[in-house]
């Protein structure tokens, strides 16, 4: 079992608008190691460690419109993932919740 989590968002916003929203969210949270491709369709960063949560590597891929919808894929993985099965399952659940929260934040930012 892996601690990688995935969430997907489909929106009618243009890819450039989605990329701007993602970049704004990452800047507001002051995430580390922020990297984006020249087209702004792939963004990656590392979340900051908090008292309750460890660091997460985040990759967001924005696909060009198919028909009219833009798809946003969000991938999260724990930095220094645990080695035992119970801790890994717990990390996977936390990562899934974090991916869903990030999906919701992007959707709200696009309104």
N, C-alpha and C positions, 0 to 999 in steps of 0.2 A: 504494500500500500504506500502511496506517495503522498506528500503533503502539498502537492500542487493543486491549486483550485482554479476554476475557470467560470467566467460569467460572460453572457453575451447581451448586447443591447442593439436593437434595431430602431433607427430613427429616420425621420424625413429631413433632418438637418443636413446641410452640406458638409463634406469631409473637413473642409477648412474651419468651419464653425465648431465641429466636434473637437478638432485638434486644439483650437484656441481654448475651449472649455477645459480640456484635460490639462493643458499647460498651466492654466490659471489655477486649477485645483492643486496641482503639484507645487506651484510657487507659493500659494497661500499656506500650505502645510509645511513649507520649507524642507521638502524631501531632498535627500542627498543623491549624488551621482546621476543627475538628470541628463539624459541623452535623447536626442530625437534625430530622425533621418532628415535629409534635405527636403523631402516632400511633406514632412510633418505627419506622415501616415503611420509611423511607428515611434512610440515614445516609451522609454524605460526609465525607471528611477528606483531608489531604495528608500523605504519608509524609515522614519526615525524610531529609535528604540524608546519605549516608554516604560513606566514602572510595571505595567501589566502585560505588555506585548513586546515581543522581540522584533527585530528588523525583518522586513519582507522585501523581496525583489519583485517588482511589478513591471509587466510588459503589456502595453496596450497597442493593439493593431487596429487601424481604421481601414476598412476596405471601401474602395470606390463604389458609388451607387450601382446596384444591380436593379434595373428597373428604376425605382425611385428611392429605395431605402438604403441608408448607409448602415453598415454593420460595424459594431465596435466589440472586439474580443479583448477580454481582460484576463490576464494570467498572473497569479500570485504564487510565490514559493517562499518558504521560510529560509532565512539565512542560518546556516549551521543547523540543519534539520536534525531532529532527535534520532537516536539509533534504535530504541526499543519500540515495539509495536504499539503499546498503549499511548506513549507520548506522541508517536507519529499520527495516530488516529485523532488524538486531541488537537494536534497542530493542523491536521487536514480540516477539521470542523471549524476551527478559528479562521483559517485561511478562506474557507468558503463564505463564512459570514463577512469577512473583510472584503471579498470580491463583490458580494451582493451589495454591501454598503457603498463601495466605490461606484458600482453600476448606478445605484440610486442617486448618488451625488452628481454624476455626469448627466443623468437625465434631468435632474433639477436645474443644473447649470445651463442646460440648453433651453429651458422655458423662457 
